[in-house]
Amino acid sequence: MNLKELANKLGLSQTTVSRALNGYTDVSEKTRERIVTAAAAAGYRPSPVARRLATGRADAIGIIYPLMIHDLDDPYFLQVVSGMTEALGKSDMDLMLASASKTDEIRTYQRMIEGRRIDGMVVARTRLNDARLSYLAQKGIPFVAYGRSILPAPYAWLDFDTAAGLRMAVERLVSLNHQRIALLSGPQDLYFVTQSREGYLKAMGDAQLPIEQQYMVEGTLDRAGGYEAMTRLLSCNPRPTAVIVDNPPAGAGALRALIEAGVELRNEMSIIVHDGLPPDAFMGYDITALQSSEPLAVGRKLIELMLALLDGESPENLQVLWQPTLKIGTSDGPCPVNI
């Protein structure tokens, strides 16, 4: 059944039927219910192209990921995208996924927006000063940030309390009598990394432990970086007895460096990884981890916030901070003696 046949069956104009099915408010609720019920009974669904022409909407949400070579096999990100796609599918909407180098990001946003290919954007890997958020706010494009920034204007975001998580990790290691605690973190321009450092420094200060700059290695967002950073820590004299890693890929690389160096996990070196190890990096260890959230749930929540934003909810009412939990595994233990 097509639109014309449905309209004839109901004795209504095609315009009225189309506007009712596309959510316009100038059709009475009683008439809308009648049309929706009849359409469902007849198995009729509006053509996506026709609906987009009628509403002026693209029925799509965009995400432009600042892609680096190691992101191509990032299982966590792919599961977040899967959660987003699943949630959008329930609203008959699509996800437009693109990647861009850091130097070409704004131009990529411009192309996607000016081509009217999306109704809103999800911005991943937010930075402390994020030109992408400023650009979208200036253009009046609805967006949800996956992570916070210092953008002064109110905006919708979903984030994890990374600072609280790092404090929790340090407190756990201090309770095991560790004093030489290292931090491996991502690039400092990323907002979550500033939170990692803030939580680490606060907890170390509260425990009255010295801050050793050689134990703070930043810029590690992939396995190679984590491997190299852990190798550097193992060459320190004295070397740390415990390490916290603020992202899973670097955690996998750090653990491989420990294994290859013959360092006995837990007995000689403790390690805690934010969000644990990537699923494909299982090395026979139950890693003690700061758990933020299951990635599919993250993707669904991002779309929930986006749809609310598109429905007219104020951005300041769409700011969600999830708290981490500490999952105790077998990768951390009491501080070794004489190391």
C-alpha positions in Angstrom: 0.0 0.0 0.0 1.3 3.5 -0.9 0.4 6.9 0.6 -2.3 7.6 -2.0 -4.1 4.3 -1.3 -3.9 4.8 2.5 -5.3 8.3 2.1 -8.2 7.1 -0.1 -9.0 4.3 2.3 -9.2 6.8 5.2 -11.1 9.5 3.2 -8.3 12.0 4.0 -5.9 14.1 1.9 -2.4 12.7 1.2 -1.0 15.9 2.9 -2.9 15.2 6.1 -1.8 11.5 6.2 1.8 12.5 5.4 1.9 15.2 8.1 0.4 12.9 10.7 2.9 10.1 10.1 5.8 12.6 10.1 4.9 14.0 13.5 3.5 17.4 12.6 1.5 19.0 15.4 -1.1 20.6 13.1 -3.0 17.3 12.9 -5.4 16.6 15.7 -4.4 13.8 18.1 -7.6 11.9 17.3 -6.9 12.0 13.6 -3.3 11.1 14.1 -4.2 8.0 16.1 -6.6 7.0 13.4 -4.0 7.4 10.7 -1.2 5.6 12.7 -3.5 2.7 13.5 -4.6 2.3 9.9 -1.0 2.5 8.6 0.1 -0.1 11.1 -2.7 -2.4 10.2 -1.9 -2.0 6.5 1.8 -2.5 7.0 2.5 0.9 5.6 5.7 2.8 6.4 6.5 6.2 4.9 9.3 6.2 2.3 12.5 7.5 4.1 13.1 9.8 1.2 9.6 11.2 1.2 9.7 11.6 5.0 13.0 13.6 4.7 11.5 15.8 2.1 8.4 16.4 4.1 10.1 17.1 7.4 13.3 18.8 6.2 15.3 16.5 8.4 18.0 14.1 7.4 17.0 11.4 9.9 20.7 10.8 10.6 23.2 11.6 13.3 26.9 12.2 12.5 30.1 11.3 14.4 33.5 12.3 13.1 36.2 10.4 14.9 39.7 11.8 15.2 41.0 8.6 13.8 44.6 7.4 14.3 45.9 4.2 12.9 45.4 2.3 16.2 41.7 3.2 16.3 41.0 1.0 13.3 40.8 -2.1 15.6 39.6 -0.4 18.8 36.9 -2.8 20.0 35.5 -0.4 22.7 34.9 2.3 20.1 33.3 -0.1 17.7 30.9 -1.3 20.4 30.0 2.3 21.3 29.1 2.8 17.6 27.1 -0.4 17.6 25.1 0.9 20.6 24.5 4.2 18.8 23.4 2.4 15.6 21.0 0.1 17.5 19.4 3.1 19.3 19.0 5.1 16.1 17.5 2.2 14.3 14.6 2.2 16.8 13.8 5.7 15.6 14.3 4.9 11.9 17.4 7.0 11.8 20.9 6.3 10.5 24.5 7.0 11.8 26.9 8.8 9.5 30.4 7.8 10.5 33.5 9.6 9.2 37.1 10.1 10.2 39.4 13.0 10.0 42.9 14.0 10.9 43.2 16.6 13.6 44.2 19.2 11.0 41.2 18.5 8.8 38.5 18.1 11.4 36.6 21.4 11.1 36.5 21.1 7.3 35.1 17.7 7.6 32.4 19.0 10.0 31.7 21.8 7.5 31.2 19.3 4.6 28.8 17.1 6.6 26.8 20.1 7.9 26.6 22.1 4.8 25.5 19.0 2.8 22.5 18.8 5.2 23.4 15.1 5.7 22.8 15.1 9.5 20.4 16.5 12.1 23.0 16.5 14.9 26.5 15.5 15.8 28.1 13.3 18.5 31.6 14.6 19.3 34.1 12.0 20.5 37.4 12.4 22.4 36.7 15.9 23.6 39.7 18.1 24.3 40.3 20.7 27.0 39.9 23.5 24.5 37.8 21.9 21.7 37.4 23.9 18.5 34.8 21.4 17.3 32.4 22.2 20.1 32.9 25.9 19.6 32.3 25.5 15.9 29.1 23.5 16.4 27.8 25.9 19.0 28.5 28.9 16.8 26.6 27.3 13.9 23.7 26.3 16.1 24.1 22.6 15.3 22.6 20.2 17.9 25.4 18.1 19.4 26.2 15.8 22.3 29.8 15.6 23.5 31.2 12.2 24.5 33.3 13.7 27.3 33.5 17.3 28.6 35.4 20.4 27.7 35.8 23.9 29.0 33.3 25.4 26.4 31.6 28.2 28.3 28.2 27.8 26.6 25.8 25.1 28.0 25.9 21.9 26.0 24.8 18.3 26.3 27.4 15.7 27.3 28.0 12.2 28.6 31.2 11.6 30.6 32.8 9.5 33.3 34.2 10.8 36.6 37.8 9.9 35.7 39.2 12.0 38.5 37.2 10.0 41.0 38.3 6.7 39.4 42.0 7.6 39.6 41.6 8.6 43.3 39.9 5.2 43.8 42.8 3.4 42.1 45.5 5.2 44.1 43.6 4.6 47.4 43.4 0.9 46.5 47.2 0.7 46.0 48.0 2.8 49.0 45.9 0.3 51.1 48.3 -2.4 49.8 51.2 -0.3 51.1 52.5 0.9 47.7 54.2 4.3 47.7 56.0 4.4 44.3 52.8 4.6 42.1 53.1 5.5 38.4 50.6 6.9 36.0 50.5 6.2 32.2 48.0 8.5 30.5 47.0 9.7 27.1 47.8 13.1 25.5 47.3 16.0 27.9 45.1 18.0 25.5 42.3 15.4 26.0 39.9 16.3 28.8 39.8 12.9 30.4 43.5 12.9 30.7 43.5 16.2 32.6 41.0 14.5 34.9 43.3 11.4 35.3 46.2 13.6 36.4 44.0 15.6 38.7 42.6 12.5 40.5 46.1 10.9 40.7 47.8 14.1 42.1 45.0 14.6 44.6 45.1 11.1 45.9 48.9 11.0 46.1 48.8 14.3 48.0 46.1 13.1 50.4 48.3 10.0 51.1 51.3 12.3 51.6 53.3 10.4 48.9 56.0 12.2 46.8 55.2 13.0 43.2 57.9 11.6 41.0 57.8 13.2 37.5 59.6 10.2 36.1 56.6 8.1 37.1 54.1 10.2 35.1 54.3 9.3 31.4 51.7 10.9 29.1 50.9 10.6 25.4 50.1 6.9 25.5 46.8 6.0 23.7 47.8 2.9 21.9 49.5 -0.4 22.6 52.9 0.6 21.2 52.8 3.7 23.4 51.9 1.7 26.4 54.6 -0.8 25.8 57.2 1.9 25.4 56.0 3.8 28.5 56.2 0.7 30.7 59.6 -0.1 29.3 60.7 3.4 30.4 59.3 2.8 33.9 61.1 -0.5 34.3 64.4 1.4 33.7 63.7 3.8 36.5 65.8 3.5 39.6 64.0 2.8 41.8 61.3 1.6 39.6 57.6 1.9 40.7 55.9 -1.0 42.4 52.5 -0.2 40.9 51.2 1.4 37.7 47.8 2.9 36.8 46.9 3.1 33.1 44.1 5.4 32.0 43.1 3.7 28.8 42.7 0.1 27.6 45.0 0.0 24.5 47.9 1.5 26.5 47.1 -1.0 29.3 47.5 -3.9 26.9 50.9 -2.6 25.7 52.1 -2.0 29.2 51.1 -5.5 30.3 52.9 -7.0 27.3 56.1 -5.1 28.3 55.9 -6.5 31.8 55.4 -10.1 30.5 58.3 -9.8 28.1 60.6 -8.3 30.8 59.8 -11.3 33.0 58.2 -9.1 35.7 55.9 -11.2 37.9 52.5 -9.5 37.9 51.1 -8.8 41.4 54.1 -10.1 43.2 56.7 -7.7 41.6 54.5 -5.1 39.9 50.8 -4.2 40.4 48.7 -2.7 37.6 45.3 -1.2 37.4 43.8 -0.3 34.0 40.9 2.1 33.4 38.1 0.1 31.6 40.4 -3.0 31.7 42.0 -4.6 28.6 40.5 -4.7 25.1 38.6 -8.0 24.5 41.2 -9.2 22.1 44.1 -8.6 24.4 43.4 -11.3 27.0 46.7 -12.5 28.3 45.6 -15.0 30.9 45.2 -12.3 33.6 42.2 -11.0 35.5 43.1 -7.3 35.4 42.0 -5.1 38.3 40.1 -2.4 36.5 38.2 0.9 36.9 34.9 0.1 35.2 33.0 3.1 33.8 30.3 1.5 31.7 29.6 -1.2 29.1 30.2 0.4 25.7 26.9 -0.6 24.2 25.2 1.3 27.0 27.4 4.3 26.3 26.3 4.3 22.6 22.6 4.0 23.6 22.9 6.8 26.1 24.5 9.2 23.7 21.6 8.7 21.3 19.1 9.0 24.1 20.6 12.4 24.9 20.7 13.4 21.2 17.0 12.6 20.6 16.0 14.5 23.7 18.0 17.5 22.4 16.3 17.3 19.0 13.0 17.2 20.7 13.7 20.5 22.3 15.2 19.7 25.7 17.6 22.3 27.1 21.3 21.2 26.8 22.0 22.0 30.5 19.4 19.3 31.4 21.3 16.8 29.3 24.6 16.5 31.2 25.3 13.0 32.6 28.3 12.0 34.7 28.6 8.3 35.4 30.6 7.1 38.3 33.2 4.3 38.0 33.5 1.2 40.1 36.6 -0.7 41.0 36.6 -4.4 39.9 39.3 -6.3 41.9 41.2 -8.8 39.8 44.5 -10.6 40.3 46.8 -8.0 38.8 47.4 -6.0 42.0 48.7 -7.1 45.4 50.7 -6.0 48.4 53.8 -3.9 47.8 56.8 -6.2 47.4 59.6 -6.0 49.9 63.1 -4.9 48.9 62.2 -3.9 45.3 
